[in-house]
Each structure stands twice: as structure tokens, then as C-alpha cells.
Amino acid sequence: MSNLRKRVCIIGAGPSGLACLRYLTESRERFTVQAYEQGTESGGCWVYTDETGRDKNGFRIHNTIYN
């Protein structure tokens, strides 16, 4: 086994990205992991917001929970 750490980039910090991040950081192999999230909070569809439409940068606000 090499002493070099494998570098992994996770795009999106929603449910799948967070599960992947946890798995890789707790694995027996050594990984350097970096997660990137477009939104202001991690959690993806688990994060509730009243906002709909588009954000200040013009990106669509994904919200799976509505009143």
C-alpha cells in the first residue's frame, strides 16, 4: 500500500454527497476529501427554505418541501 493519499472531490453536499464524505473520511484507506456545495448550506433537499424561483446569482432554488 502506498503512503500517498488519494484525493477525492465530491460535488454537492446533499444526502448522497454527505454520505460519501462520511464513508471516505472513515475508510481504512487514506483519502483527502473536499466537498463543494452550490448553496449556502449543506444538506440539499433536507434544508427547508421559504424561497422559490431563483437566487441572487440566477440559479434555480431547489426546494422539495412546500407549504
C-alpha positions in Angstrom: 0.0 0.0 0.0 1.3 3.4 -1.0 1.8 6.2 1.6 0.3 8.7 -0.8 -3.2 9.9 -0.1 -5.8 9.6 -2.8 -7.5 12.9 -3.5 -11.3 12.9 -3.9 -13.7 15.8 -4.9 -17.4 15.5 -4.0 -19.7 17.7 -6.0 -22.8 18.5 -3.9 -23.3 18.3 -0.2 -26.8 16.9 -0.3 -27.7 13.5 1.3 -25.6 11.4 -1.1 -22.6 13.8 -1.0 -22.6 13.8 2.8 -22.9 10.0 2.9 -20.0 9.7 0.5 -18.0 12.3 2.5 -18.5 10.3 5.7 -17.7 7.0 4.2 -14.4 8.2 2.6 -13.3 10.1 5.8 -13.9 7.0 7.9 -12.4 4.4 5.5 -9.3 2.4 6.2 -7.6 3.9 3.1 -6.3 7.4 3.4 -8.2 9.9 1.4 -8.0 13.7 1.2 -11.6 14.7 0.6 -13.1 18.0 -0.4 -16.8 18.7 -0.9 -18.3 21.5 -2.9 -21.8 22.9 -2.5 -23.5 25.5 -4.7 -25.9 26.6 -1.9 -25.2 28.4 1.3 -25.9 25.3 3.4 -25.1 21.6 3.1 -28.0 19.1 3.3 -29.6 19.5 -0.2 -33.2 18.5 -0.1 -33.1 18.2 3.7 -32.7 22.0 4.0 -36.0 23.9 4.2 -36.4 27.4 2.8 -39.4 29.6 2.0 -37.7 30.9 -1.0 -38.7 29.8 -4.5 -37.7 30.7 -8.0 -34.1 31.9 -8.4 -31.4 33.0 -6.0 -29.4 36.3 -6.3 -27.0 34.6 -8.8 -29.8 33.4 -11.0 -29.6 29.8 -10.0 -32.8 27.9 -9.5 -33.7 27.3 -5.9 -34.4 23.6 -5.4 -37.0 23.0 -2.7 -38.7 19.7 -2.3 -40.8 20.9 0.7 -43.6 23.4 0.1 -46.4 24.7 2.4 
